[in-house]
């Protein structure tokens, strides 16, 4: 009986400590967003509202595809398969799994913080708030996933490709500027993207190795009696 009571006490104590630490982390997350979001100017508002859209970066995505075909030749198709898996994983994990599971409100929908933030309205005067839930950031996952994958497949052929991470950083910063994500949403989303890219890269390598083994087997002289 005594041991049971002691075990229950320790479990409650550990649970309370974890809850306290989580509350502290969430408060830091909110304070950090308020600070980052406070740096805004009127002329930059419409610019950020444009560059935060994925469609705005379509030419860059096409440029990445061009580079892949130029540098990788016949391996480019394998790279596109890896890139497709990267985007599929990063998008679905954040949007279809994490957001409905954790149901963490975006700051733009969170009553405890939305009055402390600067939001941006479009030309029609409608404030951009994003969807209801924001953990984790799909924008961060997709952009960092793309940047990581492109870097992995091209780093030995194109030194400056690491600049793709600068693009990912700018893209995800717009989410903080607009007040539609907490920094924690961005960090976890970026991590999901990186891990998705590593998975996509493994697929790319596996497809290459499988093709090379087939070529080697076909080119080997057949044994005759």
N, C-alpha and C positions, 0 to 999 in steps of 0.2 A: 504493500500500500504506500509506504514511504517512498520507495523507489519510483513508483508510478507518478507520484506527486512531484518528485524532483525532476523527472524526465519531462513532464508536462510544463513545469516552470521554465526549464532551460529551452524547450521548444518555443514557448511564448516569448522568452527573452530574445532569442535569436531572431524570431520573426519580427519583433518590434524593432530590433536594431537594423534589420534589412529594410524594413519599411521607412525608418527614419533616414537611412542613407539614401534610399531612392527618392524620398521627398526632397532631400538636400540637393541631389543631382538635378532634379526637375526644376527646383528654384534657381539653381545656377544657370540652367539651360534658358530659363525665361529671362533672367537678368542679362545674360549675354546677348540674347536676341534684341532686347530693348536697346542695349548699347550699340550694337551693330546697325540696327534699323534707324537709329537716330541720325546717322550720317546720310543725309539725302538733300537733293537740290531740285528745284522745280524743273530746270531744263533737262535733268537726267531721268526724271520720272517716265516720260514717254519713250525714251530710248530703252530703258530697262524693260518696259512693258512689251517692247517688240522683240528684244534679243532673248527674252525668257522663253519664247515660243520655239518648240522643236522645229517647226516648219521653216523658221528663219534660217536655220543652219543646214538646210537641204544641200546647198552648194558645197558645203564643207564635207558632208557625208559622201557626196558624189566624188569629191576630190580624193577622199580616202580610198574609195573603190578604184579610182584611176591609178593611184599609187600602188595599190595592191596588185593590180594586173600588170603594171609596168615593171615592178620589182620582182614579182614572184612567178610571172609567166604561167605555166600550166598548173602550178600549185595555187593559183589565185582562187580557183573554184573551191578548193578545200578550205581556204581562208574565209571565203564568204559563208561556208557552212558553219565554221567556228564562230564567225561574227553573228550569224543568225541565232545560234544557240545562246550566245552571250546576251543578246538583247532579249530573247525569249525568257531566259532565266531571271535576269535582272528586273524586267518589267513585271512578270507574273509573281515573283516572290514578294515584291514590294506592294504591288497593287491588288493582287488577288488573294494573297495570304496574310501578309503582315498588317496592312491597313484594316481589313475587317476583323482580324484577330485582336489586335491591341486597341483599336478604336480610340486612338489618341487624337483629340481635336487639333486641327490646325490652329495656330495662334490667331488667325483671322476669324475663327469661329469660337475661340475660347473667351468666355466672359471675364475671366480673371486677368486677362492681359490685353485684349483687343483695344481697349481705350487708351493704352499707353503706346500704341504703335502708329506708324505712318503708313497709310495705304494709298494705292495709286488708282486713279480712275481713268477709264479710256476716253476717247473723244466724245462719246455719248454721255459721259458723266457716270457710268456704271463702275463701281469699285470692284477691282479684281481681288477675289478672295480664295479662289481654288475650291476643290472639293471639301467635304466635311472632315475627313481624316487625313493625317499627314505623316504618320510613322509607318514605314520609313519613306524617304523621298524617292519617288520614281525617277525624277529628273536627275538626281545625283547618281542613282544606280545606273541609269542608261548612259549618261555622259562619261562617268568614270569607268564603266564597263567598256564602252567603245574606246576611250583613250588608252586604257590598259591593253586591250586586245590589239589595237593598231600598233602600239609600241612594241609589244611582244613579237609580232610577226615582221616588223620592219626595222627594229632597232639596229640590226647588223648591216642594213643596207641604206638607211636614211638616218643620220645622226640627229637631225633637228626634230625628228618625229616626237621627241619627248615634250615638245611644245604643245602637244595635244592635251597634256595635263593642265596647261594654263587655260586652254579653252574650257575644259571641264570645271576648273575652279571659278572662272568668270560666270559660266552658265549657272552653277549652283549658288554663287553669291547673289544672283538676281532673286533667288527664292527668299533669301533673308531680307534683301532690300524691299521686296514687296510685302514682307510680313506674312508669308503663307507657309513657312516652315520654321521649326526650331533648329538650332545648330545640331542638336542630337539627331534629328531626322536626317540631316545632311550627312553627318559622319557615318551613321549606320547604313544609309543608302549607298554611300560611296564604297563602304566595305562590301556590301552585297554585290555591287558592280564589279569590284576587283576580283572577288571570288568567282563570280560568273564568268569573267574574262579568262581566268585561269582554267576553268572547266572547258570553255570554248577553245582555248589554245591546246588543251590536251586532245580534244577532238581533231583539231587541225593536224597535230603531230601524228596521231593515230592513223588518220586517213593517208598522210604522206608515207608513213612506214608500211602501211598495208599495200599501197600502190607500188612502192619500191621493192617489196618482197615478191610481188606478183611479177614485176619486170625481171627481177633476178631469176625467178623460177622459170620464166618463159625463155630466158636467154641461155640458161644452162644446157649443155649438150645432153641429149637423152642417152641413157645407157642402152647399149645393144648387146645381144648375145654374141 
